[in-house]
Amino acid sequence: MVRTYDKHPSSAYFARLASVALVLGASVACESGGVGDPCTPEDEFFDNFSGFDIGEVNVESRSFQCETRVCLVNKFQGRVSCPYGTRGTPPDPESTIAHDRPCEVPGFGGYVTVPVEPQRTERRPEVAVYCSCRCAGADPNARYCECPSGFECTEIVSPRSSTDTGQAQLAGSYCVRNNSDVEVTEISSEICQIPSNLNAPSEGDLTCGSPPDPVN
């Protein structure tokens, strides 16, 4: 599935997005840059965003964080800012998440209000979410980039899928990390998990970083 960023937003959405631009300009400008630089998709600045699906490709074509203006999400689960997932705040009693830790909304503070699936350990953000650029496409008049070392030009947005979402101009190939564009069925189902005993984690625990503190 390909999901592009224009979603017929409301006036409230634009007001929030303007705030996102100010926060990003003030707090993460040092992280902007070329292909492979980290980026946080703008969806994550909303507390009711439940995260991306592992079978999804998302092209954010007007990213404030990337010099390329493209923040690419390629077969990634959850939220970049929430590696262990959350049941939401307050917790959703129907969520299957085993822990009660919250996730914060990046830049603005406050907690994510909906359940979010944990990240897959094989598709952490450094593998699946980063600044990219379009390197090939059907339009002979479009401007395309050259992929740097460590990246390969791969078609991940087909003309048909982009037409279905009303974003045909985003169809084509993008720079992705070498050998990272695998079939979803090849991705391990192992997820980031908080160990039951944080004081004595076993080998391999906490591979996704320190978990957030509980809600007071």
N, C-alpha and C positions, 0 to 999 in steps of 0.2 A: 504494500500500500504506500502511495506517495501522498504526503500531506504538505501543502504549501501554506504560507503564512497569512495571506489575505483571507479573512473569514467574515466579511460584511460586519465589521465591528461597530459598536454603538458609540455614542458621544462619550460615555463614561470610559469606554475602552481607550479612546484617544487621549482623554485626560490622564489616565493612568500611564499610557505609553509616553506622554510628554514628561511625566515624572521619572519614568524609567530612563529616558535620555539624559536628564539632568543628573540622576544618580550615577549612571554609567560614566558620564563625562567627568564626574568628580572623583569617583572611587575606583574605577577599573581601567582608566585610560592607559595606564602603564602596561596592561595586558593585551592591548590591541596590537595587531601586527599582521604578518603574512600567513600563508598556508601552514596549517598545523598548530597555530596558536590556539590556546583554550578560549572557549566562549560559553556563555550561559544563554540558552535560548530565551527569548523575551517572554514566552509563555510562562516561564518559571517565576516571573515577577508578580504573578497573580495567585492568591491563596487558594483558589478553587481549581487549579490545574492539577489533574490527577497523574500526569506523566505521559511519556511516550510508550508506544507498543514496540515489542522486539521485531515485529515484521514491518515496521514503518520506516520510510525515508522522509525526512522533513528538511526543506530548503528554506531558510530564513534569508531572504534576499536583500534586506535592508538593515543588517545588523549594525548597531552602534559600536560594537566591540572589535570588529574586524576591518582591517584596511581593505580587504577584498570585498567587504560588505556582505559576505555570505557566511552564515553560521550553519554548518551542515550537521544533521543528526541522521546517522546511517545505521539502522538496525540496533537500536538502543532501547533499553527498558527503564522506565521510571523517570526520575528527575536528576540532573547533574548535581544539584545542590542537596540531594537526599539519598545517599548511597544505600542506607539500610531500610529505606521505605518508612512508612508511617501508617498508623490507623486513623490519622487525622486528629484535629483538636477542636472540639472534644472527640474522644475516640469513637469510631463507628463500631457498634457491637457486631456487625456482620462482616467486618474485615477479617481476612485470614492472616494478617501480620501477627507474628507471635509476641512481639514486644510492645511496650507502651511509650516508646520514645517519640518525641515530636520532630517535625522538620520546620525550619525557619524559612520565611520568604527572603531570598537574598536581596540585600540592598535596603529593604524597607523595614525589616524586622517583622514581628508577628509570626504566627504559626500557620502552616498549611492546614486547611480545614477539611480536606477530603483524603481518603486512603490513597496511598501511593505504593506501587510495587517496588521491591528492592532491585538494585542494579544486578545484572548478570556479571559474574566475576570475569568472564572472558570478553565482555563488551563494556569495559569501564570507559569513562569519557575520553581518556587519552587515545583510545582505539576507535571510538565511534562518534565523538562529538568534538568538532574543532572548526576553525576558520578554513574555508576552502574557496575554490573559484571554478568557474565553468571553463573546461579546457577543450571542448569540442561540441559540435551541434550541427543541426541541419541548415541553419541560417548562414549563408556565405558572407553576409554583411555584418554579422555580430563580431564582437571582440572576444577573443578567447585567450586564456593564460597558458603558460607552460608550467607543468608540475615540477616542483623542486625534487632534489634527491630524497629518496625514501617514500615517494608518493607515485602513484600511477593514475593515468587518465582512464576512468571507467564510466561507462554509461549506467547511471543509477536512476535517472528520471526519464522514462520512456515518453515519446510523443503522445501516446494514447493516455497514459495515466495522468500526464500534466494537463491534457485537454479536458479530461473528466473533472479536474479540480478547477478549471478556468484559468490555469496558469501555464499556457502553452509556451510562453517565452522562457520558461525555466527548464524546458526539456533539454536533454543532452548529457554529456559526460562531465564529471567533476573529479578533482584531485582527491584521491583517497589513499590512506596509508597502504603500503605494499602488502598484498595478500590479506587484506582485511575485509574485502567484500565477499563474504562467504554466504552460502545458503542458510536460511534461518534454521533449517533442520540440523545443520552441522554445529550450531552454537550450543554449548553445554547449558543445561538448565540450572546449574549451580548458582546460587545467589549470595549476595553479601548478607551475612548473618551476625547478629550480636551474640557472643557466647553467653551461656547461662551464668558463668562466674567470671565477671570482669576482673576480679582480683587475681585469678589464676587461669588465664586463657590457655588453651591447648595450642600446640603447634599448628600454624596455618590460620588461627583465628585473627580477627581484626585486620584482614588483608585489605579492607576497604576504608581504613582510617579509623580514628577515634569516634565512637558514637556520640550523638548529642546528649546533653544532660536531660534528665526527666523534667517535666513541667512541675514547678513548685505548687 
